[in-house]
Amino acid sequence: MAVPIWTPNPRDIATADISRFTEFVAAEHDVRLATYRDLHRWSVDNLGEFWQAVWDFFDIRSTTNPGASLTDPRMPGTTWFPDARINYAEHLLRARDPDTVAVVDAREPGAATTLVTWGELRRQVAALAYTLRSHGVGPGDRVAGYLPNCAEAVVAFLASASLGAVWACCGQDYAVPAARSRLGQLEPVALITADGYRFNGAARDKSVDATRLRASLPSVRVAIAVDRIGSGIAAMTPWSEATAGEHEFETRPVPFDHPLWVVFSSGTTGVPKGIVHGHGGVLLEQLKTSALHLDLGATDTFFWFTTPSWMMWNSLVGGLLTGARIVCYDGSPTHPEADALWDLVDRFDVTVFGTSPGYLLGCRKDAPGLRRARSLDALRCVGVTGATLPAATAEWLAHELGPRVRIASTSGGTDVVSGFVGGAPTLPVYAEEIPGPCLGVAVDAYDPGGNSLTGQVGELVVTAPMPSMPLRFWNDPEGTRYRETYFTMFPGVWRQGDWITRTDTGGVVMHGRSDSTLNRHGVRMGSSDIYDVVENLPEIAEALVLGVEEPGGGYWMPLFVVPAPGVVVDDRLRARITDAIRRDASPRHVPDEIIAAPGIPHTRTGKKLEVPLKRIMQGAQPGDVIDPASVDDPELVDWYVRLVTDRGRSGPAPSNSGSARTTEYAQETR
């Protein structure tokens, strides 16, 4: 029987907000809820009552009688709190100690850190809102950000929300064409940008790019420039001027489903989709996640490494709803050392820290002990998302941090700016799985016929609505793209596009994207099962496996591996990889070829480009399946294209379903 890598102690359980919430629900509804599983079951069986309980527990206030919590549960088009009039920014900034720090604006070593108190945050939000209002910005107008992860981005978002305007932001790691392809769709009336950011020890001047972006957005009426690196931007209102003075903090009450922001899909396969979320849905989901699942409160410091281009930035800001202090970091996660983020965790007494499996894997391979020269005494939870957390990495992390620190692996999506499955401070954590579905989320695993599965791999589906499901896609007035994206395979049921296994104990094992499924003789497999094995080898920095259907019914499953520094991918290493996969996954998981590669391309939010590269291997033109601006290293894509072109003269190796042939292509062409 599996042994948990973390177990809550009685004090953890007694003091957790989720325990208080459980008692609140039990008293209000006269039900017995002895365990988290009981609470979750009640939350999905009584969806309207659950979200009303969240509303009441967190004292959400409407200027009108909000009406029934759930009047139409059909998906898509669910109706929540139809008569409510609320404002996200009003709830976030209400009843805070003005002298307590709200935002830590941290930068790479050598640059100053800025502390923004709740009082100063409220003042700047009110002042910027006044400036925007004076330029005619109002409800429904779009305010665009082109900013690093900084305190000014938080202020700009909250000022936009307070007016009922719609926020959208791209990090400055995006080039101008990529930023324009996203923000330009919205026809923003205001642009808030910065002159640059810091990364890997150097200032990255973006003043010219900011000016070019402004010129490419003819709808913009006011442009405001934040001075981050001292370059300045001519012909824009300085941030110091736009946020000067004392102004009344006012918020515009808006309907529950009034647009709060637009976040964007990765854009790897075309123009990025603008996903619209509403004030009320985001408010409810973020309070639930931050307070009940992460157990954040007014004494906590919350730091998630992210950029404003990724939904985790939105989740980071949502931590403020609980009164917690947040850390915004403008810099590289690996400068000056691979474990640089842990220095920030230690320096700012972070209690809840969030990162990715890839970063943790890098620390495991390249960094010394995490507690070497660090106390990390304040830390009590590490959140992990963005990809599947390998069991070996989870076990290493638990060993490094000790029994006091919970490992909170979660999986969700930009689509709902929240999690589908995750942990809770009252649930034990096992290295092999995520503890279970999040509260109020009716997660299931379906086979192709729509039958529920337990103990078998199936499609991750959500069978009942969530308040933070998109209101719509931008420029999709009839909802056609929205329905095609989530509701075509199983009408009336949300399909996320991930493979999962629901375990008998209530946990969830993630297997990767279902649209990049591996299929050997009709048996479907998740790519993460192979990554868990291969990326655990010290000789391998990263891996990518593709399942390529070929004309005539053939099937080719290559494994691309990036060797660790100083390692050569030779026949001996290939044999070691093959043996490890056969032993720790199955013979069916053994690839047809093991190919040394110079790197693995990702989306700018860190996801491997499995589907686009698979389509290139099948003969698709790169321009038809990948937008280079959405890729972290477009030159790596060129390497895979050259591989296909060069090998096209003889064609890929035939599938032998379990006996890896070897290739030295990368070492010959690097």
C-alpha positions as CSV (number, residue, x, y, z in Angstrom):
1,M,0.0,0.0,0.0
2,A,1.3,3.5,-0.9
3,V,2.7,5.6,1.9
4,P,1.8,9.3,1.9
5,I,4.6,11.8,1.5
6,W,2.7,14.3,3.6
7,T,0.0,13.8,6.2
8,P,-2.0,16.6,8.0
9,N,-1.6,16.7,11.7
10,P,-4.5,17.5,14.0
11,R,-3.5,21.1,14.4
12,D,-3.3,21.6,10.6
13,I,-6.9,20.3,10.3
14,A,-8.3,22.2,13.2
15,T,-6.9,25.6,12.1
16,A,-7.6,25.2,8.4
17,D,-10.2,27.5,6.8
18,I,-11.7,24.5,5.0
19,S,-12.5,23.0,8.4
20,R,-14.3,26.2,9.5
21,F,-16.1,26.2,6.2
22,T,-17.2,22.5,6.6
23,E,-18.6,23.4,10.1
24,F,-20.4,26.3,8.5
25,V,-22.0,24.2,5.8
26,A,-22.9,21.4,8.3
27,A,-24.7,23.9,10.6
28,E,-26.5,25.8,7.8
29,H,-27.7,22.7,6.0
30,D,-28.0,20.2,8.8
31,V,-25.7,17.7,7.2
32,R,-22.9,15.5,8.5
33,L,-19.6,16.1,6.7
34,A,-16.9,14.0,8.4
35,T,-14.3,14.1,5.6
36,Y,-13.2,16.1,2.6
37,R,-14.8,13.4,0.4
38,D,-18.1,14.0,2.2
39,L,-17.8,17.8,1.6
40,H,-16.8,17.4,-2.0
41,R,-19.7,15.0,-2.7
42,W,-22.1,17.4,-1.1
43,S,-20.7,20.3,-3.1
44,V,-21.3,18.7,-6.4
45,D,-24.7,17.1,-5.5
46,N,-25.9,20.5,-4.2
47,L,-24.2,22.9,-6.6
48,G,-26.4,25.9,-6.0
49,E,-26.3,25.5,-2.2
50,F,-22.5,25.1,-2.3
51,W,-21.8,28.3,-4.1
52,Q,-24.3,30.1,-2.0
53,A,-22.4,28.9,1.0
54,V,-19.1,30.2,-0.5
55,W,-20.9,33.5,-1.1
56,D,-22.1,33.7,2.5
57,F,-19.0,32.3,4.2
58,F,-16.8,35.0,2.6
59,D,-19.4,37.7,3.0
60,I,-19.6,38.7,-0.7
61,R,-21.7,41.8,-0.9
62,S,-24.1,42.9,-3.7
63,T,-25.7,46.3,-4.0
64,T,-28.9,44.5,-4.9
65,N,-30.6,41.3,-3.8
66,P,-28.4,38.7,-5.7
67,G,-31.3,36.3,-6.3
68,A,-31.0,32.6,-6.6
69,S,-27.4,31.2,-6.8
70,L,-28.0,28.9,-9.8
71,T,-31.1,29.4,-12.0
72,D,-30.0,27.4,-15.1
73,P,-27.4,24.7,-14.7
74,R,-27.2,23.8,-18.4
75,M,-23.7,24.0,-20.1
76,P,-22.9,26.2,-21.8
77,G,-24.9,29.2,-20.8
78,T,-25.2,28.5,-17.1
79,T,-26.8,31.4,-15.1
80,W,-25.4,32.3,-11.7
81,F,-26.7,35.0,-9.3
82,P,-28.6,36.8,-12.0
83,D,-29.6,39.8,-10.0
84,A,-26.3,40.5,-8.2
85,R,-24.3,43.7,-8.6
86,I,-20.8,43.4,-7.4
87,N,-17.2,44.4,-8.1
88,Y,-14.1,42.3,-7.8
89,A,-11.8,45.2,-6.9
90,E,-14.2,46.4,-4.1
91,H,-14.0,43.0,-2.4
92,L,-10.2,42.7,-2.8
93,L,-9.5,46.1,-1.2
94,R,-12.1,46.3,1.5
95,A,-11.3,46.4,5.2
96,R,-7.5,46.1,4.9
97,D,-4.9,47.4,7.4
98,P,-3.5,50.4,5.4
99,D,-0.1,50.0,7.0
100,T,0.4,46.3,6.3
101,V,2.4,45.3,3.2
102,A,0.1,43.9,0.4
103,V,2.6,43.5,-2.5
104,V,6.3,42.8,-2.6
105,D,7.8,43.9,-5.9
106,A,10.9,41.7,-6.1
107,R,13.6,41.8,-8.8
108,E,16.8,39.9,-9.5
109,P,19.8,40.4,-7.1
110,G,21.2,43.9,-7.4
111,A,17.9,45.6,-8.1
112,A,15.8,47.3,-5.4
113,T,12.7,45.6,-3.9
114,T,9.6,47.8,-3.4
115,L,7.0,47.2,-0.7
116,V,3.5,48.4,-1.4
117,T,1.2,48.7,1.6
118,W,-2.6,48.1,1.4
119,G,-3.1,51.8,1.9
120,E,-0.7,52.7,-0.9
121,L,-2.2,50.0,-3.2
122,R,-5.7,51.4,-2.6
123,R,-4.4,55.0,-3.3
124,Q,-2.7,54.1,-6.5
125,V,-5.7,52.1,-7.7
126,A,-8.0,55.1,-7.0
127,A,-5.6,57.5,-8.7
128,L,-5.1,55.4,-11.8
129,A,-8.8,54.8,-12.1
130,Y,-9.3,58.6,-12.0
131,T,-6.8,59.1,-14.8
132,L,-8.4,56.4,-16.9
133,R,-11.9,57.8,-16.2
134,S,-10.7,61.2,-17.3
135,H,-9.8,59.8,-20.7
136,G,-13.3,58.3,-21.1
137,V,-12.5,54.7,-20.0
138,G,-15.6,53.1,-18.6
139,P,-17.6,49.8,-18.3
140,G,-16.8,47.3,-21.1
141,D,-13.8,49.3,-22.5
142,R,-10.6,47.3,-22.7
143,V,-7.5,48.2,-20.9
144,A,-4.3,46.4,-22.2
145,G,-1.1,45.8,-20.3
146,Y,2.3,45.0,-21.7
147,L,4.1,44.6,-18.5
148,P,6.4,42.3,-16.5
149,N,5.3,40.7,-13.2
150,C,5.4,43.8,-11.1
151,A,3.3,45.8,-8.6
152,E,2.2,48.2,-11.3
153,A,0.5,45.4,-13.2
154,V,-1.6,44.6,-10.1
155,V,-2.5,48.3,-9.7
156,A,-3.5,48.6,-13.4
157,F,-5.7,45.5,-13.3
158,L,-7.5,46.6,-10.1
159,A,-8.0,50.1,-11.5
160,S,-9.5,48.6,-14.7
161,A,-11.7,46.3,-12.7
162,S,-12.9,49.1,-10.4
163,L,-14.3,50.9,-13.5
164,G,-16.0,47.9,-14.9
165,A,-13.4,48.0,-17.8
166,V,-12.0,44.7,-19.1
167,W,-8.3,43.9,-18.4
168,A,-5.9,41.9,-20.7
169,C,-2.2,41.6,-20.4
170,C,0.9,40.2,-22.1
171,G,4.3,39.8,-20.4
172,Q,7.1,41.7,-22.1
173,D,8.9,38.4,-23.0
174,Y,6.4,38.5,-25.9
175,A,7.6,40.2,-29.0
176,V,5.4,42.9,-30.5
177,P,3.7,40.7,-33.2
178,A,2.7,38.2,-30.5
179,A,1.4,40.9,-28.1
180,R,-0.5,42.6,-31.0
181,S,-2.1,39.3,-32.1
182,R,-3.6,39.0,-28.6
183,L,-4.3,42.6,-27.5
184,G,-5.1,43.9,-30.9
185,Q,-8.2,41.6,-31.0
186,L,-9.7,43.6,-28.2
187,E,-9.4,47.1,-29.7
188,P,-8.2,48.5,-26.3
189,V,-8.7,52.1,-25.5
190,A,-5.9,52.3,-23.0
191,L,-2.4,50.8,-22.9
192,I,-0.2,50.5,-19.8
193,T,3.3,49.4,-20.6
194,A,6.9,49.4,-19.2
195,D,10.2,50.4,-20.6
196,G,11.6,46.9,-19.8
197,Y,12.4,44.2,-17.4
198,R,15.3,42.3,-15.9
199,F,16.3,38.7,-16.8
200,N,19.4,36.7,-16.3
201,G,21.3,39.6,-14.8
202,A,20.6,42.1,-17.6
203,A,18.1,44.8,-18.2
204,R,15.9,44.1,-21.3
205,D,15.0,47.4,-22.9
206,K,11.5,47.2,-24.3
207,S,11.0,51.0,-24.8
208,V,11.1,50.7,-28.6
209,D,8.8,47.6,-28.6
210,A,6.4,49.5,-26.4
211,T,6.3,52.4,-28.8
212,R,5.8,50.0,-31.7
213,L,3.0,48.2,-29.9
214,R,1.3,51.5,-29.2
215,A,1.5,52.5,-32.8
216,S,-0.1,49.2,-33.9
217,L,-3.1,49.7,-31.7
218,P,-5.1,52.6,-33.3
219,S,-7.9,52.2,-30.8
220,V,-5.7,53.4,-27.9
221,R,-6.7,56.8,-26.5
222,V,-4.3,56.9,-23.6
223,A,-0.9,55.3,-23.1
224,I,0.9,55.1,-19.7
225,A,4.5,54.2,-19.3
226,V,6.0,52.5,-16.2
227,D,9.7,53.2,-15.5
228,R,11.3,49.9,-14.6
229,I,14.8,50.1,-15.9
230,G,15.4,53.9,-16.4
231,S,15.0,54.0,-20.2
232,G,11.6,55.8,-20.2
233,I,9.2,56.0,-23.1
234,A,8.5,59.3,-24.9
235,A,5.0,60.5,-25.8
236,M,3.4,58.5,-23.0
237,T,2.0,59.6,-19.7
238,P,4.5,58.7,-16.9
239,W,3.2,56.2,-14.4
240,S,4.1,58.6,-11.6
241,E,1.9,61.2,-13.1
242,A,-1.0,58.8,-13.8
243,T,-1.0,57.6,-10.2
244,A,-0.4,60.9,-8.4
245,G,-2.6,62.5,-5.8
246,E,-5.4,61.5,-3.4
247,H,-8.6,60.4,-5.0
248,E,-11.7,58.7,-3.7
249,F,-11.7,54.9,-4.2
250,E,-14.9,54.2,-6.1
251,T,-16.0,51.0,-7.7
252,R,-18.7,50.4,-10.3
253,P,-21.2,47.7,-9.3
254,V,-21.6,45.3,-12.3
255,P,-23.6,42.2,-13.0
256,F,-22.2,38.8,-11.9
257,D,-21.2,37.9,-15.4
258,H,-19.8,41.3,-16.4
259,P,-16.4,40.7,-18.1
260,L,-13.5,41.1,-15.7
261,W,-10.6,40.1,-18.0
262,V,-9.6,38.3,-21.2
263,V,-6.9,35.7,-20.9
264,F,-5.5,34.0,-24.0
265,S,-4.9,30.4,-25.1
266,S,-1.4,29.5,-26.0
267,G,-1.8,30.3,-29.7
268,T,0.4,27.4,-30.9
269,T,-2.1,26.4,-33.5
270,G,-3.4,29.7,-34.8
271,V,-4.6,33.1,-33.5
272,P,-4.8,32.9,-29.7
273,K,-8.4,32.6,-28.4
274,G,-9.5,35.4,-26.1
275,I,-11.2,33.7,-23.1
276,V,-13.6,36.0,-21.3
277,H,-14.3,35.6,-17.5
278,G,-16.7,37.5,-15.3
279,H,-16.4,39.4,-12.0
280,G,-18.6,37.0,-10.0
281,G,-17.3,33.7,-11.2
282,V,-13.6,34.7,-10.7
283,L,-14.4,36.1,-7.3
284,L,-16.0,32.9,-6.1
285,E,-13.5,30.5,-7.6
286,Q,-10.5,32.5,-6.3
287,L,-11.8,32.8,-2.8
288,K,-12.5,29.0,-2.8
289,T,-9.1,28.1,-4.1
290,S,-7.0,30.6,-2.2
291,A,-8.7,30.2,1.2
292,L,-10.0,26.6,1.2
293,H,-7.5,24.7,-0.9
294,L,-4.3,26.7,-0.3
295,D,-5.4,27.9,3.1
296,L,-4.2,31.5,2.6
297,G,-5.1,34.1,5.1
298,A,-4.0,37.6,6.3
299,T,-0.8,36.3,8.0
300,D,0.5,34.5,4.8
301,T,2.9,35.5,2.1
302,F,2.0,34.0,-1.3
303,F,4.5,33.7,-4.1
304,W,3.9,31.9,-7.4
305,F,6.6,32.2,-10.1
306,T,4.7,33.4,-13.2
307,T,4.3,36.1,-15.8
308,P,1.2,38.2,-16.6
309,S,0.8,36.1,-19.8
310,W,-0.2,33.0,-17.7
311,M,-3.3,32.4,-15.7
312,M,-1.2,31.8,-12.6
313,W,-0.6,35.5,-12.5
314,N,-4.3,36.0,-12.2
315,S,-4.3,33.4,-9.4
316,L,-1.4,35.1,-7.7
317,V,-3.4,38.4,-7.6
318,G,-6.4,36.4,-6.3
319,G,-4.4,35.6,-3.2
320,L,-5.0,39.2,-2.1
321,L,-8.7,38.4,-1.7
322,T,-7.8,36.6,1.5
323,G,-5.7,39.5,2.9
324,A,-2.5,37.6,2.1
325,R,0.7,39.5,1.0
326,I,1.8,38.5,-2.5
327,V,5.3,38.5,-4.1
328,C,5.6,39.7,-7.7
329,Y,9.0,38.7,-9.1
330,D,10.5,40.3,-12.2
331,G,13.4,38.1,-13.2
332,S,14.7,34.7,-14.1
333,P,14.0,31.6,-11.9
334,T,17.5,30.4,-12.4
335,H,19.6,33.5,-11.9
336,P,22.2,33.6,-10.5
337,E,21.8,29.9,-9.6
338,A,19.4,27.1,-10.5
339,D,17.6,27.4,-7.1
340,A,17.3,31.2,-7.1
341,L,13.5,31.1,-6.4
342,W,14.2,29.4,-3.0
343,D,16.3,32.4,-2.0
344,L,13.2,34.6,-2.5
345,V,11.1,32.1,-0.6
346,D,13.5,32.3,2.3
347,R,14.1,36.1,2.1
348,F,10.4,37.1,2.2
349,D,9.2,34.4,4.6
350,V,7.0,32.9,1.9
351,T,4.4,30.5,3.4
352,V,2.8,29.3,0.1
353,F,5.1,29.0,-2.9
354,G,4.1,27.9,-6.4
355,T,6.2,26.7,-9.2
356,S,6.3,24.1,-12.1
357,P,7.4,20.5,-12.2
358,G,10.1,21.5,-14.7
359,Y,11.7,23.9,-12.3
360,L,11.6,21.4,-9.5
361,L,13.2,18.8,-11.8
362,G,16.0,21.3,-12.6
363,C,16.6,21.9,-8.9
364,R,16.7,18.2,-8.2
365,K,19.3,17.7,-10.8
366,D,21.4,20.9,-10.6
367,A,20.9,22.5,-7.2
368,P,22.4,21.5,-3.8
369,G,20.1,20.9,-0.8
370,L,17.3,23.4,-0.7
371,R,17.9,24.1,3.0
372,R,21.6,24.7,2.5
373,A,22.1,28.2,3.9
374,R,18.3,28.7,4.0
375,S,15.9,28.1,6.9
376,L,12.6,28.1,4.9
377,D,11.0,28.1,8.3
378,A,7.9,30.0,7.2
379,L,7.1,27.7,4.3
380,R,4.2,25.3,4.8
381,C,2.9,24.6,1.3
382,V,4.4,24.2,-2.2
383,G,2.0,24.4,-5.1
384,V,2.9,22.7,-8.4
385,T,1.1,23.0,-11.7
386,G,1.7,23.5,-15.4
387,A,2.5,19.8,-16.1
388,T,2.4,16.4,-14.4
389,L,4.6,16.2,-11.3
390,P,6.6,13.0,-11.5
391,A,6.4,10.8,-8.4
392,A,10.2,10.8,-8.0
393,T,10.4,14.6,-8.0
394,A,7.5,14.8,-5.5
395,E,9.3,12.3,-3.2
396,W,12.6,14.3,-3.5
397,L,10.8,17.5,-2.7
398,A,9.1,16.1,0.4
399,H,12.4,14.7,1.6
400,E,14.1,18.1,1.1
401,L,11.4,20.1,2.9
402,G,10.3,17.7,5.6
403,P,6.9,16.7,7.0
404,R,5.8,20.2,7.8
405,V,5.5,21.3,4.1
406,R,2.5,20.1,2.0
407,I,3.1,19.4,-1.7
408,A,0.0,20.7,-3.4
409,S,0.0,19.5,-6.9
410,T,-3.0,20.7,-9.0
411,S,-4.3,20.7,-12.5
412,G,-6.7,23.1,-14.1
413,G,-6.6,25.5,-17.0
414,T,-6.6,29.0,-18.4
415,D,-10.1,28.0,-19.6
416,V,-11.5,28.3,-16.1
417,V,-8.6,30.3,-14.4
418,S,-8.8,27.7,-11.6
419,G,-8.2,24.1,-10.8
420,F,-10.2,21.0,-11.6
421,V,-8.2,18.7,-9.3
422,G,-5.9,19.5,-6.4
423,G,-5.3,19.1,-2.7
424,A,-6.6,20.4,0.5
425,P,-4.9,21.0,3.9
426,T,-7.0,18.2,5.4
427,L,-6.0,15.5,2.8
428,P,-2.9,13.3,2.8
429,V,-0.6,13.6,-0.3
430,Y,0.7,10.6,-2.3
431,A,3.5,11.0,-4.7
432,E,1.7,9.1,-7.4
433,E,-1.4,11.2,-7.6
434,I,-3.3,14.4,-7.0
435,P,-5.4,14.1,-3.9
436,G,-8.8,14.6,-5.6
437,P,-11.3,16.9,-7.4
438,C,-11.6,20.5,-6.1
439,L,-14.7,21.6,-4.2
440,G,-17.6,22.3,-6.5
441,V,-16.0,20.6,-9.5
442,A,-17.8,17.5,-10.8
443,V,-14.8,15.7,-12.3
444,D,-15.1,12.4,-14.0
445,A,-13.2,10.2,-16.5
446,Y,-15.1,9.1,-19.6
447,D,-14.5,6.5,-22.2
448,P,-15.3,7.5,-25.9
449,G,-18.9,6.4,-25.3
450,G,-19.4,8.7,-22.4
451,N,-19.2,6.0,-19.7
452,S,-17.7,6.8,-16.4
453,L,-14.4,5.1,-15.6
454,T,-12.6,4.3,-12.3
455,G,-9.1,2.7,-12.4
456,Q,-8.8,3.2,-16.1
457,V,-7.5,6.0,-18.3
458,G,-10.2,8.3,-19.6
459,E,-11.0,11.8,-20.8
460,L,-11.1,14.4,-18.0
461,V,-14.7,15.8,-18.1
462,V,-16.7,18.2,-15.8
463,T,-20.3,17.1,-15.7
464,A,-21.7,20.2,-13.9
465,P,-21.0,23.9,-14.4
466,M,-18.3,26.0,-12.6
467,P,-18.9,29.8,-12.0
468,S,-15.5,30.6,-13.7
469,M,-16.2,28.8,-16.9
470,P,-15.8,31.3,-19.8
471,L,-18.6,33.7,-20.5
472,R,-17.6,33.4,-24.1
473,F,-14.6,33.6,-26.5
474,W,-13.8,37.0,-27.8
475,N,-15.1,37.6,-31.4
476,D,-17.2,34.5,-31.2
477,P,-20.7,36.1,-31.0
478,E,-22.7,32.9,-31.7
479,G,-20.6,30.8,-29.4
480,T,-19.6,28.4,-32.1
481,R,-15.9,28.1,-31.3
482,Y,-16.7,27.9,-27.6
483,R,-19.0,24.9,-28.1
484,E,-16.7,23.2,-30.5
485,T,-13.8,23.5,-28.1
486,Y,-15.4,22.0,-25.0
487,F,-18.8,20.5,-25.7
488,T,-18.6,18.6,-29.1
489,M,-17.4,15.2,-27.9
490,F,-19.9,14.9,-25.0
491,P,-22.9,17.3,-25.5
492,G,-23.7,19.2,-22.3
493,V,-20.5,18.0,-20.6
494,W,-17.2,19.9,-20.5
495,R,-14.2,18.0,-22.0
496,Q,-10.9,19.5,-21.0
497,G,-8.6,17.5,-23.2
498,D,-6.5,15.7,-20.6
499,W,-6.2,12.0,-19.8
500,I,-6.8,11.0,-16.2
501,T,-7.3,8.0,-14.0
502,R,-9.6,8.2,-11.1
503,T,-8.3,6.0,-8.3
504,D,-10.4,3.9,-5.9
505,T,-9.3,6.2,-3.0
506,G,-10.6,9.3,-4.7
507,G,-7.3,10.6,-6.1
508,V,-6.5,11.5,-9.7
509,V,-3.5,10.5,-11.8
510,M,-2.7,12.8,-14.7
511,H,-1.4,11.3,-18.0
512,G,-1.0,14.3,-20.3
513,R,-3.1,15.8,-23.1
514,S,-5.6,13.5,-24.7
515,D,-5.1,15.2,-28.1
516,S,-1.4,14.0,-28.0
517,T,-2.3,10.5,-27.0
518,L,0.1,7.6,-27.6
519,N,-1.7,4.6,-29.1
520,R,0.0,1.2,-29.4
521,H,-2.2,-1.5,-31.0
522,G,-5.4,0.3,-29.8
523,V,-4.1,0.8,-26.3
524,R,-4.0,4.5,-25.3
525,M,-1.2,5.8,-23.2
526,G,-0.3,9.1,-21.7
527,S,3.0,10.8,-22.5
528,S,3.6,11.7,-18.9
529,D,4.1,8.0,-18.0
530,I,7.2,8.1,-20.2
531,Y,8.4,11.4,-19.0
532,D,8.2,10.3,-15.4
533,V,10.7,7.5,-16.2
534,V,13.0,9.2,-18.6
535,E,13.3,12.6,-17.0
536,N,14.1,10.9,-13.7
537,L,17.4,9.7,-15.3
538,P,20.3,12.0,-14.3
539,E,21.7,11.9,-17.9
540,I,18.5,13.4,-19.4
541,A,17.6,17.0,-19.0
542,E,14.2,16.8,-20.8
543,A,12.3,14.5,-23.1
544,L,9.5,14.6,-25.7
545,V,7.6,11.6,-27.1
546,L,5.2,11.8,-30.1
547,G,2.7,9.3,-31.4
548,V,2.6,9.8,-35.2
549,E,-0.1,8.1,-37.3
550,E,1.1,7.5,-40.8
551,P,-0.5,6.9,-44.2
552,G,-1.5,3.3,-44.7
553,G,-2.1,2.6,-41.0
554,G,1.5,2.8,-39.8
555,Y,2.5,4.3,-36.4
556,W,5.8,5.9,-35.4
557,M,6.6,6.7,-31.8
558,P,9.9,8.6,-31.5
559,L,11.4,9.7,-28.2
560,F,13.5,12.9,-28.3
561,V,15.9,13.4,-25.4
562,V,18.0,16.4,-24.4
563,P,21.1,15.2,-22.7
564,A,22.4,16.8,-19.5
565,P,25.5,18.9,-19.9
566,G,28.5,16.8,-20.8
567,V,26.4,13.7,-21.6
568,V,26.5,12.0,-25.0
569,V,23.5,10.0,-26.2
570,D,25.2,6.8,-27.2
571,D,24.0,3.2,-27.6
572,R,24.7,2.5,-23.9
573,L,22.5,5.4,-22.7
574,R,19.8,4.4,-25.2
575,A,19.8,0.9,-23.8
576,R,19.5,2.3,-20.3
577,I,16.6,4.5,-21.3
578,T,14.9,1.6,-23.0
579,D,15.4,-0.7,-20.0
580,A,14.1,2.0,-17.6
581,I,10.9,2.5,-19.7
582,R,10.3,-1.2,-20.0
583,R,10.8,-1.8,-16.3
584,D,9.0,1.3,-14.8
585,A,6.3,1.9,-17.4
586,S,5.8,-1.2,-19.7
587,P,7.2,-2.8,-22.8
588,R,4.4,-1.1,-24.8
589,H,5.8,2.3,-23.8
590,V,9.2,1.7,-25.3
591,P,9.7,4.1,-28.3
592,D,10.5,3.1,-31.9
593,E,13.5,5.4,-31.8
594,I,15.5,7.5,-29.3
595,I,16.7,10.6,-30.9
596,A,19.1,13.1,-29.3
597,A,17.8,16.6,-29.7
598,P,19.2,20.1,-28.9
599,G,16.1,21.1,-26.9
600,I,12.4,20.8,-26.5
601,P,10.2,23.7,-27.6
602,H,7.4,24.9,-25.3
603,T,4.6,27.4,-25.3
604,R,5.4,30.5,-23.3
605,T,3.6,29.0,-20.4
606,G,5.9,26.0,-20.3
607,K,3.9,23.3,-22.1
608,K,5.7,21.0,-24.5
609,L,4.6,21.4,-28.1
610,E,3.5,17.8,-28.5
611,V,0.5,18.3,-30.8
612,P,2.0,20.8,-33.2
613,L,5.3,18.8,-33.6
614,K,3.2,15.6,-34.2
615,R,1.4,17.4,-37.0
616,I,4.7,18.5,-38.5
617,M,5.9,14.9,-38.4
618,Q,2.8,14.0,-40.3
619,G,3.7,16.5,-43.0
620,A,1.9,19.7,-42.0
621,Q,3.5,23.0,-42.9
622,P,4.9,24.7,-39.7
623,G,3.1,27.9,-40.4
624,D,-0.2,26.1,-40.4
625,V,0.2,24.6,-37.0
626,I,2.5,26.8,-35.0
627,D,2.6,30.6,-34.4
628,P,6.4,31.2,-33.8
629,A,5.6,34.1,-31.5
630,S,3.9,31.7,-29.0
631,V,7.0,29.5,-28.7
632,D,9.7,30.0,-26.2
633,D,12.5,29.1,-28.7
634,P,11.3,29.1,-32.3
635,E,14.7,28.0,-33.6
636,L,14.1,24.6,-31.9
637,V,11.0,24.1,-34.1
638,D,13.2,24.7,-37.1
639,W,15.4,21.8,-36.0
640,Y,12.4,19.4,-35.9
641,V,11.3,20.7,-39.3
642,R,14.8,20.0,-40.7
643,L,14.7,16.5,-39.2
644,V,11.5,15.8,-41.0
645,T,12.8,17.2,-44.3
646,D,16.1,15.2,-44.1
647,R,14.4,12.0,-43.1
648,G,11.7,12.4,-45.7
649,R,14.0,11.0,-48.3
650,S,13.9,7.6,-46.6
651,G,10.9,8.0,-44.3
652,P,10.6,7.3,-40.6
653,A,11.4,3.9,-39.2
654,P,8.6,1.4,-39.2
655,S,7.0,0.8,-35.8
656,N,8.3,-2.2,-34.0
657,S,6.1,-1.5,-30.9
658,G,8.6,-2.0,-28.2
659,S,12.2,-2.2,-29.5
660,A,13.9,1.2,-29.7
661,R,16.1,1.8,-32.8
662,T,18.7,4.5,-32.2
663,T,19.5,7.7,-34.0
664,E,22.4,10.1,-33.7
665,Y,20.8,12.9,-35.7
666,A,21.1,15.6,-33.2
667,Q,24.8,15.0,-32.5
668,E,25.5,15.0,-36.2
669,T,23.6,18.2,-36.9
670,R,24.4,20.3,-33.8
